[in-house]
């Protein structure tokens, strides 16, 4: 009986360690520090996709989101097809982060609201919108 119990506990520990390693593998290596700060994985994927998008953007040169803003990012989950139009891709949730972006031609930093649309844990749309100064 003890042998069976030890076997089951060992199997459970092995399963938990494999699940933990796979969860860490899904986060890009450059953003693991955000995972250690307990930033939600969906927000980390959003920031990684924004960084990829910025590299090819004609309008923006750089994106900067303070860690506190990432911890406070708004994640809104949708039920079914709530708020969906036929022209937009289907989304499960949206991630909204307030940050700063540098304009490419002038080099001026402006406050922006970054929004990612997520479908089944994949970012399908990225949008940066200048925020109003208060």
C-alpha positions as CSV (number, residue, x, y, z in Angstrom):
1,X,0.0,0.0,0.0
2,X,2.8,2.4,0.8
3,X,4.5,1.6,-2.5
4,X,1.4,2.5,-4.4
5,X,1.1,5.8,-2.4
6,X,4.7,6.7,-3.1
7,X,4.3,5.9,-6.8
8,X,1.2,8.1,-7.0
9,X,2.8,11.0,-5.2
10,X,5.9,10.8,-7.5
11,X,3.7,10.7,-10.5
12,X,1.7,13.7,-9.3
13,X,5.0,15.7,-8.7
14,X,6.3,14.8,-12.1
15,X,3.0,15.9,-13.7
16,X,3.1,19.3,-11.8
17,X,6.7,19.9,-12.8
18,X,6.1,19.2,-16.5
19,X,3.0,21.5,-16.5
20,X,5.0,24.3,-14.9
21,X,7.8,24.0,-17.4
22,X,5.4,24.0,-20.3
23,X,3.7,27.1,-18.9
24,X,7.0,28.9,-18.7
25,X,7.9,27.9,-22.3
26,X,4.9,29.7,-23.7
27,X,6.2,33.1,-22.4
28,X,8.9,34.6,-24.6
29,X,12.4,34.6,-23.0
30,X,12.8,38.4,-23.1
31,X,9.6,38.8,-21.0
32,X,10.2,36.2,-18.2
33,X,11.0,39.0,-15.7
34,X,7.4,40.1,-16.1
35,X,6.2,36.6,-15.3
36,X,8.3,36.7,-12.1
37,X,6.5,39.9,-11.2
38,X,3.2,38.2,-11.5
39,X,2.0,40.0,-14.6
40,X,-0.7,38.0,-16.3
41,X,0.4,35.8,-19.2
42,X,-2.1,37.4,-21.6
43,X,-0.7,40.8,-20.8
44,X,2.9,39.5,-21.4
45,X,1.8,38.1,-24.8
46,X,0.2,41.5,-25.7
47,X,3.4,43.4,-24.8
48,X,5.5,41.0,-26.9
49,X,3.2,41.3,-29.9
50,X,3.2,45.1,-29.6
51,X,7.0,45.1,-29.5
52,X,7.0,43.0,-32.7
53,X,4.5,45.3,-34.3
54,X,6.5,48.5,-33.4
55,X,9.5,47.2,-35.3
56,X,7.6,47.4,-38.6
57,X,5.4,50.4,-37.8
58,X,5.9,53.5,-39.9
59,X,4.5,55.8,-37.2
60,X,6.0,54.6,-33.9
61,X,9.7,53.9,-33.1
62,X,9.6,52.6,-29.5
63,X,7.0,51.5,-26.9
64,X,7.5,51.9,-23.2
65,X,5.1,50.5,-20.6
66,X,6.1,50.8,-16.9
67,X,5.8,47.6,-14.8
68,X,3.1,49.1,-12.6
69,X,1.0,49.8,-15.7
70,X,1.4,46.2,-16.8
71,X,0.3,45.0,-13.4
72,X,-2.8,47.2,-13.7
73,X,-3.6,46.3,-17.3
74,X,-7.3,45.9,-18.0
75,X,-8.4,42.5,-19.3
76,X,-11.9,42.2,-20.5
77,X,-13.3,38.8,-21.4
78,X,-16.3,38.5,-23.8
79,X,-19.1,36.0,-23.7
80,X,-20.0,34.5,-27.1
81,X,-20.2,37.0,-29.9
82,X,-20.9,40.0,-27.7
83,X,-19.9,43.2,-29.4
84,X,-18.7,41.5,-32.5
85,X,-19.1,42.7,-36.1
86,X,-18.6,40.6,-39.2
87,X,-15.6,42.6,-40.4
88,X,-13.5,42.2,-37.2
89,X,-11.8,39.0,-36.2
90,X,-13.4,37.0,-33.4
91,X,-12.0,37.7,-30.0
92,X,-12.3,36.1,-26.5
93,X,-10.9,39.1,-24.7
94,X,-9.2,42.5,-25.0
95,X,-6.1,43.8,-23.1
96,X,-5.7,47.5,-22.5
97,X,-2.5,49.0,-21.3
98,X,-1.6,52.7,-20.8
99,X,1.9,53.4,-22.0
100,X,4.2,55.8,-23.9
101,X,5.3,55.6,-27.5
102,X,7.9,57.5,-29.4
103,X,6.9,59.0,-32.8
104,X,9.3,58.0,-35.6
105,X,9.9,61.2,-37.5
106,X,10.1,63.6,-34.5
107,X,11.3,61.4,-31.7
108,X,8.7,62.9,-29.3
109,X,7.2,60.7,-26.6
110,X,3.4,60.7,-26.4
111,X,1.0,58.8,-24.1
112,X,-0.9,56.0,-25.8
113,X,-3.4,53.4,-25.0
114,X,-2.4,50.0,-26.4
115,X,-5.1,47.5,-27.0
116,X,-4.7,43.9,-28.0
117,X,-7.5,41.6,-29.1
118,X,-7.0,38.0,-28.1
119,X,-8.6,34.9,-29.5
120,X,-7.8,31.5,-27.8
121,X,-4.6,32.9,-26.1
122,X,-3.3,34.3,-29.4
123,X,-3.1,38.0,-30.1
124,X,-5.0,38.7,-33.3
125,X,-5.0,42.5,-33.4
126,X,-2.8,45.3,-32.0
127,X,-3.8,49.0,-31.9
128,X,-2.1,52.0,-30.4
129,X,-4.2,55.1,-29.9
130,X,-2.8,58.5,-28.6
131,X,-4.3,59.4,-25.2
132,X,-5.5,62.8,-24.2
133,X,-3.1,64.7,-21.9
134,X,-4.7,65.6,-18.6
